[in-house]
Amino acid sequence: MANQLLPLRVMVVDDNRDAADLIAEFLHMCGHETLPIYGGAEAIQAADVFQPDVMLLDLGMPEITGFDVVSTLRRVPRFQHTRMIALTAWGDARTRERTQVIGFDHHLVKPASLDDILNVVSAR
């Protein structure tokens, strides 16, 4: 796990607080500025202020899903270049296709290794 040349602003969105906090802390230790968020509505609001370079999103959150968050943010010009990464337990072909169509840039299946998460976040 190499140190990154440029720190990124990374939002970690998951209704499982422990998972969001753990991944955010790991990425922070790797030199990134992180913000754990625990729901879809909060993610949409926080993205406007935090202006993330990368968002890791769980798909199966109650009320506003990761799909909804990405669909909403992709309509806003300033989020066109934000890297959106699904981090979900759902790895079937239909879900992978749906994430691609909606505007995710990558799809990781839980449990993803910390190395895999760091590599996808850090990819330029």
FENNORSUL-V242370 format. One record per backbone hydrogen bond with DSSP energy under -1.0 kcal/mol. CO is the residue of the C=O (numbers start at 1). NH is the residue of the N-H. If there is no record, write none. Layout:
# FENNORSUL-V242370
co | nh
CO | NH
CO | NH
This chain:
# FENNORSUL-V242370
co | nh
8 | 33
9 | 53
9 | 54
10 | 35
11 | 56
12 | 37
13 | 58
15 | 17
16 | 20
17 | 21
18 | 22
19 | 23
20 | 24
21 | 25
22 | 26
23 | 27
24 | 28
25 | 29
26 | 30
27 | 32
28 | 31
33 | 10
35 | 12
37 | 14
39 | 43
40 | 44
41 | 45
42 | 46
43 | 47
46 | 50
47 | 51
53 | 83
54 | 11
55 | 85
56 | 13
57 | 87
59 | 61
59 | 66
62 | 64
65 | 69
66 | 70
67 | 71
68 | 72
69 | 73
70 | 74
73 | 76
76 | 79
77 | 80
83 | 55
84 | 105
84 | 106
85 | 57
86 | 108
88 | 110
92 | 96
93 | 97
94 | 98
95 | 99
96 | 100
97 | 101
98 | 102
99 | 103
99 | 104
106 | 86
108 | 88
113 | 117
114 | 118
115 | 119
116 | 120
117 | 121
118 | 122
119 | 123
